[in-house]
Amino acid sequence: MGIDLLQVIEQVGREKEIDSAVLIEAVSAAILSASRKTLGTALDLRVEFDQPSRCFKLYAVRKVVEQIVNPHVEIAIDEARQLRPEAQLGDEIKSEVPAKEFGRIAAQTAKQVIIQRVKEAERESVFQAFRARVGELVAGVVQRVAKGNVIINLGKAEAILPPREQLPREDYRVGDRVRAYVLDVKKLPRGSQIVLSRTHPGLLAKLLEIEVPEIYEGIVEIKAVARDAGERAKVAVTSRDSNVDPVGACVGYRGSRIQAIVRELMGEKIDVIAWKDDPASFARSALAPAEIESVEVVQETHTLHVLVADGQLSLAIGKRGQNARLAAKLLGWKVDVKGRGEVQKEPKEQIQPEADAAASTAESAADTGPPLAELPGVGEKLADRLVEAGLDSCQKLADASDDALVQVEGIGPKTAQKLIDAAKAALASEGTE
C-alpha cells in the first residue's frame, strides 16, 4: 500500500506542479489526524515517511523520566533502556503503533486534511509561478465579465483585467482570446489575484519583441516607450549593429510588422523613432511630424525649449497636447513648445542695474497677470496642461487663439473662449489697480 500511495503522490505532484515533499507532509498530517480520531488524543502521536520502505509509519512518543506521572506520554528509565540501552533522562522513545483501519469519520477527516493541504500548495505554486512572470506577456481566454472587470482564464489560474487597464472602445466577449501584460500578483486569503493590463507601455514593448526578431535576438534595443493607450504611442529604438536600421526592422516590409501590433491594440497609432543621445536631436525626431526650427537645452531645469513656425505649432503640440506630452515622456525631459509669433510677442530681456531688480520683477508680474491657477475655472491640473502647451501666463492665454486652446486636453470651444475672457479680465483688473 505504501508503494502505491507514493506513486499516487508523485503523479499528483507532476499534474499539479506541487513538490512531492509538500504532498508527503499533507498525507502525514492526514494520517495523524485520522489516528487521533481512532486512538484518542492522550498519546503523543507522530507520523514519519520511511524512504527505504517507502511507507508511512505511525509512532507513539514517550519521554524518559524517573517517576511516571502520565503513562501515555512518559516511560520509566529502566523500561526505556530495555528498548534503547543508551537512553538518558529527558530523551524521547518512539514506539511504532500497528496500523489499524480507520473508521468512516476518521477517513473523512483524513480526506479533508489532504484536500485542504493540496489546495494551499496549489495556491502557493500559482502565486510563486506568476510572481516570477510580472512584466511578461500572457495569453488567456475571457471567462466572464463582472462589473466591468474581465476575468481571463490563463489555464492554471484566473486573472483580472480591471477597467482602468482596458483599452478604450475594446469589447470583451466570453471565449475571446486575449494577450495582456502581467502588472501585479497579490496574495489574498482565498488565493492569488493576478492583475493584467492592456494599457501598460510594457505591453507594446513585449509585442514588438514577438513581432520583430531583431529585438528578440538583442540586435535592436527598445530604449523608451510612451503610450496614450488606444490612441497613440511613441517607441524609441537603437541598433547594436550598424548594418541594421532599427526603425526599418520594427516597421517591417510595407509596415507589416508594426501593422500587426496596431491591429492588436485596436488601431493605436505607433511612431517608431531612432534613439539619439543628444536630447536636442532626439527632440526633433520625437516631435515629428512637426518641423522644428530650434531646440534650446536647459540642463538646470531639465527642460527643452522648442521653437516651431506658427503653422507647425498645432502639429507639434498635437490634439489635446498629445504629441508634446508623449514626446516629453519618451525624452524624460520637460518640453516647452512655442511658435515663432508667440516668441516675438514676448518682451525682450533687459539688463538692469541691481538696484532696479525688484521694480523689474514687479513690472514683469503685472505684465503677465496673476498665476493661471487663480483664474476662474482653472484648477492645478488644467494649469499644468496649459503650461505644457506653452501658455504659462495670463498674457499668453489672453493672446492665444481658440484653435490653439482647443488642442489642449480637456478644453472645448466654449471653455477656450471663457478662459481667454477670464485672462483678459484679470489683466484689465490688474491694470486699473
Secondary structure, 3 states (H helix, E strand, C coil): CHHHHHHHHHHHHHHHCCCHHHHHHHHHHHHHHHHHHHHCCCCCEEEEEECCCCEEEEEEEEEEECCCCCCCCEEEHHHHHHHCCCCCCCCEEEEECCCCCCCHHHHHHHHHHHHHHHHHHHHHHHHHHHHCCCCCEEEEEEEEEECCEEEEECCCCEEEECHHHCCCCCCCCCCCEEEEEEEEEEEECCEEEEEEECCCHHHHHHHHHHHCHHHHCCCEEEEEEEEECCCEEEEEEEECCCCCCHHHHHHCHHHHHHHHHHHHCCCCEEEEEECCCCHHHHHHHHCCCCCEEEEEEECCCCEEEEEECHHHHHHHHCHHHHHHHHHHHHHCCEEEEEEHHHHHHCCCCCCCCHHHHHHHHHHHHHHHCCCHHHCCCCCHHHHHHHHHCCCCCHHHHHHCCHHHHHCCCCCCHHHHHHHHHHHHHHHHHHHHC
